[in-house]
Amino acid sequence: MKTAYPYIKIYRFRLKPGAWEQFLALQRRADALYSKHFDYQIEFIRDAEDRDEVTEIQKYRSEDEASRAEHLHEIELDLRACFGEFQTLLSPESEGLESQLGELTLIR
């Protein structure tokens, strides 16, 4: 039986031009750290026309896990370093991280 991940957090942001590969390497490191604490899934979607525009989709088993994951970088030093590095990859045009959290149903 598949694990359900009904709580979804969505972030939209813009990377600096040419930062995609650095971003992916950073996300692999961050994923290894988050995976020690949470059972979750993460996906990245790039805009077809503007390759620096990224949507990040995080899927969690519960709203509590999603909330705890959002604040983990505040107490986990390695994640704090990853978050700082991530911020250096954001384009100055990025107006911060847009996010949404909710219980959604995936339709296939």
Secondary structure, DSSP 8 states (H G I E B T S, - for coil): ------EEEEEEEEB-TT-HHHHHHHHHHHHHHHTTT--EEEEEEE-SS-TTEEEEEEEESSHHHHHHHHHGGGT-HHHHHHHHHHHHHB-TT--S-EEEEEE-----
